[in-house]
Amino acid sequence: MDRSNPGPRIPKLGVVGGMSEAAGSITAMNVTRTTPPRPLDVAALFPELGPLARTAIRLHPRPGSPSPRDSSVGGPLLWPADEPWPYCDEAHGLYDSSTDEEYEGPNPMVPVAQLYVRDVPLLRPPVGADLLQVLWCPWEHEPDYKPPTVLVWRSAAEVTDVLAAPPESTEGEYEGYLPVPCMLAPEQITEYPNYLELSKELQQPLKDWSRWQAADAGVDSSYAPYPEAFYSSALSDAPGWKVGGWAPWGLTDPVARFCADCGAGMVPLLTIASVEWDSGSKSWVPYEDRDLAESGNGGASSPPKVHISRTNNLQLYVCPESPDHPHTDLIQ
């Protein structure tokens, strides 16, 4: 990369969109991934939670060789050759081996995800767009110590001359922000709110062990002192990369996100996850990955090798009122 001429720079907030609640049929683009049915029907056991059900699409990224015409994580983007590549203008402690000097930047953004609406129909693009591209700077920036992100919507049909090679970015503080190129196997599921996001009135039934027993739900008696933990681990929000659905919480208590332009309550767009499962969420492991999950291979649960603040998630939110309003993000 020519450090003396980094190219045009654009702000870290790009063109954004939202999602619809209904999704059409989904065909896996790589190897199919199938989430096992939930151990019980949440809406049947707790009808008060039924209206809170949301559709999500688990992306199941797996290492592969995506092209710019594929939906992917960490793959090449369908980026017009004549369109400036986004740069991060925030300060960086970068090192130039050619001059043996440190410099502050700017630094080229890195492709994180590319999602075609045909593959992820839960997305709701602006009029005329059918492709969402997500990029970030592979550095954690103060004050929140997270990577600045850019969202770009575009029409794939309008891109005829594709950029052959984007500018090369530095690795940042560690390689966890340079995703391994992955193909996707999108899968539609139903989610319910994280326990922490429920009102006190809705939390109370989940803590009532007698209600679980009366329903003969088959929950292990070890959960008797805290049955809400079973709801959190096996019935509410899925781990891993996903579009839509409910946000993961736990690093902090739920924090409402509001649009900076219109004040509307923002909704989850994309969850960028450090792991697709852990010891507390193995019921969400796809059938096709069960042997791998039981093998004890710690890296198996993070195929893209992305690590947000080591082991967390980066949640991207958008305004449901207008795709032109800026997005926001939060680490959980």
Disulfide bonds with the S-S distance in Angstrom:
none
